[in-house]
Amino acid sequence: AQSVTQLDSQVPVFEEAPVELRCNYSSSVSVYLFWYVQYPNQGLQLLLKYLSGSTLVKGINGFEAEFNKSQTSFHLRKPSVHISDTAEYFCAVSARTGGFKTIFGAGTRLFVKA
Amino acid sequence: EAQVTQNPRYLITVTGKKLTVTCSQNMNHEYMSWYRQDPGLGLRQIYYSMNVEATDKGDVPEGYKVSRKEKRNFPLILESPSPNQTSLYFCASSSDSTNQPQHFGDGTRLSIL
């Protein structure tokens, strides 16, 4: 079984500052890792995913994430945030085998202040 | 335009009155799934489907049913809704066998009184 822990429920940050949203996971098998963003009153959009290969993954809107197998982490980063990045961000994991089951973290609300 | 369409977007109903939330995708995706989103819990998978007539339970299937008679449709059925099923529900689809949902609907907010 897999589990996902997002270490911060809320992250306030000033515009143009860097941000890191933290995600740790646990699994007894190899996994795929994902980050999604949810804007108010909308469904989720896939930001980026780690399947294999390079541990640094680049996604949309200037976000990137780094897979760290030894620390079982997949933290999301952006060097300079905009007001429009205010949203809720979800980390998710799924086993490489075992059907179409995806486990989501509880979410981190990013609030970008002017 | 690639879309996952859910209906209704909002519903207030009473305990025990059967309801169906429809989900339709226009991308010919094989994989579809249902999630519920509750504050502080993130999204939890209810059911998923790998193809027509192939469905399986997610993490919180109790009180829900699904069917997949056609590739494009994946309705969620609450036979006897209860207040603990008050939640925000999302349908998602994917063509990708790496197990992650690619496209989400805009959500259905259900209130069971």
Interface residues (C-beta under 8 A of the other chain):
Chain A: V4 Q6 S9 Y32 F34 N41 Q42 G43 L44 Q45 L46 K49 L51 F90 A92 S94 A95 R96 G98 G99 F100 K101 T102 I103 F104 G105 A106 G107
Chain B: V4 Y31 S33 Y35 G40 L41 G42 L43 R44 Q45 Y48 S49 M50 D56 G58 D59 F90 A92 S94 T98 N99 Q100 P101 Q102 F104 G105 D106 G107
